[in-house]
Amino acid sequence: MVKDQAIGNVMVVSVFSESGQIAQFSYGMSLIRIGRDPGSDLQLKHKSVSRYHATVMLSGREIIVYDNDSANGTFVSSNRIHERTMADGEDIQIGPYRLSITVRGVTKSEASRIRAVRQESHTITEAINEPSDISAPVAPDSPPGTNTVEMPRRS
């Protein structure tokens, strides 16, 4: 039996708060727009996140992050950046969120599912409680094609 060979790459984005991982998404596109704006591919609803905060680009297997002149900055390895090619093990800090991005090969049999991912955007709402308290990762009233992670309020 012959295994499927990788025909392309996807970015897997894990989002963390101070308390740990709160979400993970796969993107079958080479550009991810991150910000508070509802049109962002990854919407981070927090007052310290700019509407059009940052852009992440996949070039081959390299991940390049751009700060879009955000008010509070985009940080990699605790350094404020404007543009940076990510090294293995480096994370992006945007507001209270840490993003870990990995590149994974995608096979031909996975390709049709990836096309659907291209149409999705994801929303993270301001962390006000422990992420372990999240009961439903997808809000029932979300419009089709949008995943929303709601985080309960801190006491």
GROMACS elastic network, one bead per residue, 0.5 to 0.9 nm:
[ bonds ]
;  ai    aj funct       b0    kb
    2     5     6  0.87433   500
    4     7     6  0.87669   500
    4   106     6  0.89984   500
    4   107     6  0.56393   500
    4   108     6  0.66576   500
    4   109     6  0.72608   500
    5   105     6  0.85741   500
    5   106     6  0.79542   500
    5   107     6  0.55073   500
    5   108     6  0.72184   500
    6     9     6  0.75890   500
    6   104     6  0.89658   500
    6   105     6  0.52121   500
    6   108     6  0.69405   500
    7   105     6  0.71330   500
    7   106     6  0.59769   500
    7   107     6  0.54480   500
    7   108     6  0.61511   500
    7   111     6  0.83633   500
    8    28     6  0.88070   500
    8    60     6  0.85684   500
    8   104     6  0.84718   500
    8   105     6  0.56785   500
    8   106     6  0.53254   500
    8   107     6  0.71223   500
    8   108     6  0.85186   500
    8   111     6  0.85496   500
    9    28     6  0.71585   500
    9    29     6  0.84579   500
    9    30     6  0.85884   500
    9    58     6  0.85194   500
    9    60     6  0.76338   500
    9    61     6  0.73371   500
    9   103     6  0.63742   500
    9   104     6  0.54589   500
    9   106     6  0.53730   500
    9   107     6  0.87001   500
   10    26     6  0.65342   500
   10    27     6  0.55708   500
   10    29     6  0.67761   500
   10    30     6  0.77934   500
   10    58     6  0.83888   500
   10   102     6  0.83545   500
   10   103     6  0.57395   500
   10   104     6  0.53867   500
   10   105     6  0.63029   500
   10   106     6  0.65506   500
   10   114     6  0.81385   500
   11    25     6  0.82539   500
   11    26     6  0.56515   500
   11    27     6  0.51892   500
   11    28     6  0.67099   500
   11    29     6  0.77082   500
   11    30     6  0.79507   500
   11    58     6  0.75069   500
   11    63     6  0.86951   500
   11   101     6  0.64508   500
   11   102     6  0.57473   500
   11   104     6  0.64202   500
   11   105     6  0.89366   500
   12    24     6  0.70133   500
   12    25     6  0.57327   500
   12    27     6  0.63766   500
   12    28     6  0.89499   500
   12   100     6  0.80932   500
   12   101     6  0.55725   500
   12   102     6  0.52487   500
   12   103     6  0.62187   500
   12   104     6  0.71646   500
   13    23     6  0.82602   500
   13    24     6  0.55601   500
   13    25     6  0.52684   500
   13    26     6  0.62286   500
   13    27     6  0.78270   500
   13    99     6  0.64599   500
   13   100     6  0.57494   500
   13   102     6  0.67168   500
   13   103     6  0.89567   500
   14    21     6  0.69359   500
   14    22     6  0.77894   500
   14    23     6  0.58689   500
   14    25     6  0.65415   500
   14    26     6  0.88147   500
   14    98     6  0.82033   500
   14    99     6  0.56384   500
   14   100     6  0.51141   500
   14   101     6  0.63907   500
   14   102     6  0.85320   500
   15    20     6  0.84739   500
   15    21     6  0.58109   500
   15    22     6  0.58158   500
   15    23     6  0.52417   500
   15    24     6  0.61120   500
   15    25     6  0.84615   500
   15    97     6  0.65565   500
   15    98     6  0.58826   500
   15   100     6  0.65966   500
   15   101     6  0.88533   500
   15   124     6  0.87302   500
   16    19     6  0.74098   500
   16    20     6  0.51879   500
   16    22     6  0.54511   500
   16    23     6  0.71742   500
   16    24     6  0.89931   500
   16    96     6  0.85579   500
   16    97     6  0.56386   500
   16    98     6  0.50465   500
   16    99     6  0.62947   500
   16   100     6  0.80258   500
   16   131     6  0.89151   500
   17    20     6  0.53667   500
   17    21     6  0.64047   500
   17    22     6  0.67897   500
   17    96     6  0.63017   500
   17    97     6  0.51200   500
   17    98     6  0.63932   500
   17   127     6  0.73562   500
   17   130     6  0.88374   500
   17   131     6  0.76685   500
   18    21     6  0.85329   500
   18    96     6  0.74503   500
   18    97     6  0.77039   500
   18    98     6  0.83702   500
   18   130     6  0.88938   500
   19    22     6  0.84603   500
   19   130     6  0.63748   500
   19   131     6  0.65989   500
   19   132     6  0.82700   500
   20   130     6  0.86559   500
   20   131     6  0.70636   500
   20   132     6  0.83733   500
   21    24     6  0.79366   500
   21    98     6  0.89848   500
   21   131     6  0.73897   500
   21   132     6  0.87713   500
   22   124     6  0.86570   500
   22   131     6  0.56085   500
   22   132     6  0.77315   500
   22   134     6  0.82171   500
   22   149     6  0.81551   500
   22   151     6  0.86892   500
   23   124     6  0.82245   500
   23   137     6  0.80289   500
   23   149     6  0.74330   500
   25   122     6  0.78831   500
   26   114     6  0.83005   500
   26   117     6  0.71897   500
   27    30     6  0.79551   500
   27    31     6  0.86865   500
   27    32     6  0.78006   500
   27    41     6  0.89590   500
   27   114     6  0.73696   500
   27   117     6  0.60240   500
   27   118     6  0.63424   500
   27   120     6  0.84988   500
   28   106     6  0.87907   500
   28   111     6  0.85725   500
   28   113     6  0.89712   500
   28   114     6  0.52004   500
   28   115     6  0.67424   500
   28   116     6  0.84870   500
   28   117     6  0.61129   500
   28   118     6  0.55417   500
   29    32     6  0.73077   500
   29    57     6  0.87159   500
   29    58     6  0.79515   500
   29   114     6  0.85172   500
   29   115     6  0.86885   500
   29   117     6  0.83960   500
   29   118     6  0.60330   500
   30    56     6  0.80515   500
   30    57     6  0.54644   500
   30    59     6  0.70110   500
   30    60     6  0.89119   500
   31    41     6  0.88660   500
   31    55     6  0.69099   500
   31    56     6  0.57016   500
   31    58     6  0.63813   500
   32    40     6  0.78447   500
   32    41     6  0.56961   500
   32    42     6  0.71383   500
   32    54     6  0.84841   500
   32    55     6  0.56539   500
   32    56     6  0.51207   500
   32    57     6  0.64659   500
   32    58     6  0.86954   500
   33    39     6  0.84547   500
   33    40     6  0.51679   500
   33    41     6  0.51121   500
   33    42     6  0.63710   500
   33    43     6  0.82922   500
   33    52     6  0.73381   500
   33    53     6  0.79418   500
   33    54     6  0.62835   500
   33    56     6  0.66504   500
   33    57     6  0.88934   500
   34    37     6  0.82193   500
   34    40     6  0.54461   500
   34    41     6  0.60936   500
   34    43     6  0.58832   500
   34    44     6  0.71673   500
   34    50     6  0.89021   500
   34    51     6  0.82133   500
   34    52     6  0.64329   500
   34    53     6  0.58332   500
   34    54     6  0.51807   500
   34    55     6  0.58544   500
   34    56     6  0.77718   500
   35    38     6  0.81000   500
   35    39     6  0.85923   500
   35    40     6  0.58453   500
   35    41     6  0.82095   500
   35    42     6  0.66854   500
   35    43     6  0.51780   500
   35    44     6  0.56078   500
   35    45     6  0.77292   500
   35    49     6  0.61701   500
   35    50     6  0.56868   500
   35    54     6  0.65393   500
   35    55     6  0.86640   500
   35    94     6  0.89385   500
   36    39     6  0.84865   500
   36    40     6  0.71320   500
   36    42     6  0.83903   500
   36    43     6  0.51941   500
   36    44     6  0.50944   500
   36    45     6  0.51385   500
   36    46     6  0.69390   500
   36    47     6  0.82437   500
   36    49     6  0.59602   500
   36    50     6  0.57522   500
   36    52     6  0.66475   500
   36    53     6  0.74341   500
   36   123     6  0.87391   500
   37    40     6  0.55607   500
   37    43     6  0.63818   500
   37    44     6  0.81549   500
   37    45     6  0.81742   500
   37    50     6  0.79245   500
   37    52     6  0.64260   500
   37    53     6  0.89207   500
   38    41     6  0.83188   500
   38    42     6  0.86872   500
   38    43     6  0.62359   500
   38    45     6  0.89257   500
   38    51     6  0.83671   500
   38   121     6  0.86909   500
   38   123     6  0.80288   500
   39    42     6  0.85166   500
   39    43     6  0.76258   500
   39   121     6  0.77932   500
   40    43     6  0.52304   500
   40    44     6  0.86071   500
   40    51     6  0.83247   500
   40    52     6  0.75162   500
   40   121     6  0.67943   500
   40   122     6  0.79432   500
   40   123     6  0.84864   500
   41   119     6  0.89479   500
   41   120     6  0.72090   500
   41   122     6  0.60763   500
   41   123     6  0.82108   500
   42   121     6  0.58514   500
   42   123     6  0.58282   500
   42   124     6  0.76498   500
   43    51     6  0.86836   500
   43   121     6  0.74867   500
   43   122     6  0.58762   500
   43   124     6  0.59782   500
   43   125     6  0.81459   500
   43   148     6  0.88306   500
   44    49     6  0.67521   500
   44    50     6  0.88846   500
   44    51     6  0.88713   500
   44    94     6  0.87464   500
   44    95     6  0.88171   500
   44    97     6  0.83161   500
   44   122     6  0.85019   500
   44   123     6  0.59273   500
   44   125     6  0.61637   500
   44   126     6  0.73205   500
   45    48     6  0.87206   500
   45    49     6  0.71106   500
   45   123     6  0.71689   500
   45   124     6  0.58590   500
   45   126     6  0.53467   500
   45   127     6  0.88997   500
   46    49     6  0.54552   500
   46    50     6  0.84229   500
   46    95     6  0.74044   500
   46    96     6  0.80603   500
   46   124     6  0.84436   500
   46   125     6  0.66867   500
   46   127     6  0.80223   500
   47    50     6  0.75933   500
   47    95     6  0.82156   500
   47   126     6  0.80235   500
   48    71     6  0.79911   500
   48    72     6  0.64571   500
   48    94     6  0.81028   500
   48    95     6  0.52154   500
   48    96     6  0.77561   500
   49    52     6  0.82755   500
   49    53     6  0.63449   500
   49    70     6  0.77333   500
   49    71     6  0.79180   500
   49    72     6  0.71526   500
   49    73     6  0.86092   500
   49    94     6  0.66634   500
   49    95     6  0.55406   500
   49    96     6  0.85635   500
   50    54     6  0.84469   500
   50    68     6  0.88566   500
   50    69     6  0.89093   500
   50    70     6  0.55943   500
   50    71     6  0.64125   500
   50    72     6  0.75748   500
   50    73     6  0.88202   500
   50    95     6  0.89542   500
   51    70     6  0.82045   500
   52    55     6  0.82411   500
   52    67     6  0.89043   500
   52    68     6  0.64503   500
   52    69     6  0.84887   500
   52    70     6  0.71713   500
   53    66     6  0.87995   500
   53    67     6  0.62680   500
   53    68     6  0.53617   500
   53    69     6  0.71433   500
   53    70     6  0.50332   500
   53    71     6  0.81063   500
   53    72     6  0.87573   500
   53    73     6  0.78567   500
   53    74     6  0.77051   500
   53    94     6  0.80354   500
   54    65     6  0.71290   500
   54    66     6  0.55407   500
   54    68     6  0.50221   500
   54    69     6  0.80882   500
   54    70     6  0.73739   500
   54    73     6  0.87897   500
   54    74     6  0.71210   500
   54    94     6  0.84000   500
   55    64     6  0.83306   500
   55    65     6  0.58358   500
   55    66     6  0.51447   500
   55    67     6  0.65751   500
   55    68     6  0.70345   500
   56    63     6  0.68586   500
   56    64     6  0.57348   500
   56    66     6  0.62997   500
   56    67     6  0.88796   500
   57    62     6  0.81693   500
   57    63     6  0.57882   500
   57    64     6  0.51279   500
   57    65     6  0.63195   500
   57    66     6  0.81443   500
   58    61     6  0.65209   500
   58    62     6  0.57476   500
   58    64     6  0.64169   500
   58    65     6  0.89171   500
   58   103     6  0.83498   500
   59    62     6  0.51430   500
   59    63     6  0.64339   500
   59    64     6  0.75275   500
   60    63     6  0.82866   500
   61   103     6  0.63714   500
   61   104     6  0.84686   500
   62    85     6  0.69697   500
   62    86     6  0.71814   500
   62    87     6  0.84725   500
   62   103     6  0.81152   500
   63    84     6  0.84664   500
   63    85     6  0.58421   500
   63    86     6  0.55273   500
   63    87     6  0.81845   500
   63   101     6  0.80222   500
   63   102     6  0.83321   500
   63   103     6  0.80541   500
   64    83     6  0.71167   500
   64    84     6  0.55992   500
   64    86     6  0.59132   500
   65    74     6  0.87696   500
   65    76     6  0.89778   500
   65    81     6  0.85056   500
   65    82     6  0.80220   500
   65    83     6  0.56830   500
   65    84     6  0.53558   500
   65    85     6  0.64075   500
   65    86     6  0.71964   500
   65    92     6  0.82636   500
   66    69     6  0.88479   500
   66    74     6  0.80430   500
   66    81     6  0.75453   500
   66    82     6  0.55832   500
   66    84     6  0.66002   500
   66    85     6  0.89549   500
   67    70     6  0.63654   500
   67    73     6  0.68309   500
   67    74     6  0.56886   500
   67    75     6  0.86977   500
   67    80     6  0.88990   500
   67    81     6  0.66524   500
   67    83     6  0.63555   500
   67    84     6  0.89439   500
   68    73     6  0.86141   500
   68    74     6  0.86804   500
   68    82     6  0.75402   500
   69    72     6  0.87148   500
   69    73     6  0.73057   500
   69    74     6  0.89276   500
   69    82     6  0.75899   500
   70    73     6  0.52883   500
   70    74     6  0.74158   500
   72    94     6  0.81654   500
   72    95     6  0.72755   500
   73    80     6  0.61290   500
   73    81     6  0.73650   500
   73    82     6  0.83082   500
   73    93     6  0.86600   500
   73    94     6  0.71218   500
   73    95     6  0.80288   500
   74    79     6  0.82179   500
   74    80     6  0.56524   500
   74    81     6  0.59509   500
   74    82     6  0.74821   500
   74    92     6  0.69806   500
   74    93     6  0.59646   500
   74    94     6  0.53634   500
   74    95     6  0.79262   500
   75    78     6  0.55311   500
   75    79     6  0.51321   500
   75    81     6  0.57517   500
   75    82     6  0.88217   500
   75    91     6  0.83145   500
   75    92     6  0.57044   500
   75    94     6  0.67429   500
   76    79     6  0.53348   500
   76    80     6  0.65661   500
   76    81     6  0.67727   500
   76    84     6  0.80136   500
   76    86     6  0.80419   500
   76    90     6  0.66770   500
   76    91     6  0.59400   500
   76    93     6  0.63435   500
   77    80     6  0.84488   500
   77    90     6  0.63646   500
   77    91     6  0.67978   500
   77    92     6  0.75458   500
   77    93     6  0.83517   500
   78    92     6  0.87873   500
   78    93     6  0.78946   500
   81    84     6  0.65268   500
   86    89     6  0.83030   500
   86    90     6  0.62841   500
   86    91     6  0.80228   500
   86    92     6  0.88768   500
   87    90     6  0.56985   500
   87    91     6  0.88944   500
   88    91     6  0.88328   500
   88   102     6  0.85111   500
   89   100     6  0.80208   500
   89   101     6  0.87900   500
   89   102     6  0.88437   500
   90   100     6  0.73020   500
   90   101     6  0.84171   500
   91    98     6  0.64801   500
   91    99     6  0.56203   500
   91   101     6  0.70922   500
   92    97     6  0.82231   500
   92    98     6  0.56262   500
   92    99     6  0.50247   500
   92   100     6  0.65787   500
   92   101     6  0.82648   500
   93    96     6  0.72126   500
   93    97     6  0.57924   500
   93    99     6  0.63077   500
   94    97     6  0.53423   500
   94    98     6  0.64116   500
   94    99     6  0.77484   500
   95    98     6  0.80898   500
   96   126     6  0.86690   500
   96   127     6  0.82967   500
  106   109     6  0.82319   500
  106   110     6  0.61473   500
  106   111     6  0.67266   500
  106   114     6  0.83890   500
  107   110     6  0.52504   500
  107   111     6  0.63246   500
  108   111     6  0.50846   500
  108   112     6  0.78915   500
  109   112     6  0.70447   500
  109   113     6  0.83870   500
  110   113     6  0.55704   500
  110   114     6  0.64698   500
  111   114     6  0.50353   500
  111   115     6  0.64649   500
  112   115     6  0.52903   500
  112   116     6  0.69906   500
  113   116     6  0.53808   500
  113   117     6  0.66807   500
  114   118     6  0.64824   500
  115   118     6  0.52842   500
  115   119     6  0.72886   500
  116   119     6  0.55904   500
  116   120     6  0.71166   500
  116   145     6  0.85557   500
  117   120     6  0.52572   500
  117   121     6  0.82883   500
  117   145     6  0.84914   500
  118   121     6  0.81972   500
  119   145     6  0.63838   500
  119   146     6  0.84163   500
  120   144     6  0.85345   500
  120   146     6  0.53415   500
  120   147     6  0.71332   500
  121   145     6  0.68381   500
  121   146     6  0.50295   500
  121   147     6  0.63021   500
  121   148     6  0.84307   500
  122   145     6  0.88467   500
  122   146     6  0.58012   500
  122   148     6  0.56283   500
  122   149     6  0.76421   500
  123   146     6  0.76814   500
  123   147     6  0.62423   500
  123   149     6  0.58475   500
  123   150     6  0.80373   500
  124   127     6  0.82726   500
  124   147     6  0.89150   500
  124   148     6  0.62382   500
  124   149     6  0.50196   500
  124   150     6  0.63880   500
  124   151     6  0.77649   500
  125   128     6  0.87911   500
  125   148     6  0.78754   500
  125   149     6  0.64556   500
  125   150     6  0.53422   500
  125   151     6  0.60678   500
  125   152     6  0.89644   500
  126   150     6  0.79992   500
  126   151     6  0.68027   500
  126   152     6  0.87955   500
  126   153     6  0.85507   500
  127   130     6  0.74624   500
  127   131     6  0.74640   500
  127   150     6  0.83560   500
  127   151     6  0.55868   500
  127   152     6  0.72137   500
  127   153     6  0.70013   500
  127   154     6  0.78300   500
  128   131     6  0.86682   500
  128   151     6  0.65989   500
  128   152     6  0.59848   500
  128   155     6  0.79753   500
  129   132     6  0.84642   500
  129   133     6  0.71325   500
  129   134     6  0.87585   500
  129   151     6  0.64604   500
  129   152     6  0.51894   500
  129   155     6  0.70726   500
  130   133     6  0.56066   500
  130   134     6  0.78052   500
  130   151     6  0.77327   500
  130   152     6  0.75342   500
  130   153     6  0.82286   500
  130   154     6  0.70691   500
  131   134     6  0.55785   500
  131   151     6  0.64463   500
  131   152     6  0.79396   500
  132   135     6  0.81179   500
  133   151     6  0.74912   500
  133   152     6  0.69122   500
  134   137     6  0.68294   500
  134   149     6  0.80716   500
  134   150     6  0.70881   500
  134   151     6  0.58390   500
  134   152     6  0.68085   500
  135   150     6  0.87683   500
  135   151     6  0.87225   500
  136   139     6  0.65991   500
  136   140     6  0.85255   500
  136   149     6  0.75019   500
  136   150     6  0.76708   500
  137   147     6  0.77576   500
  137   148     6  0.66380   500
  137   150     6  0.68891   500
  137   151     6  0.89213   500
  138   141     6  0.86580   500
  138   142     6  0.74825   500
  138   146     6  0.85148   500
  138   147     6  0.54863   500
  138   148     6  0.51256   500
  138   149     6  0.58236   500
  138   150     6  0.77955   500
  139   142     6  0.54742   500
  139   147     6  0.71807   500
  139   148     6  0.55846   500
  139   149     6  0.68546   500
  139   150     6  0.71273   500
  140   143     6  0.86927   500
  140   148     6  0.89904   500
  142   145     6  0.81390   500
  142   146     6  0.61478   500
  142   147     6  0.68878   500
  142   148     6  0.68642   500
  143   146     6  0.58451   500
  143   147     6  0.83962   500
  144   147     6  0.83524   500
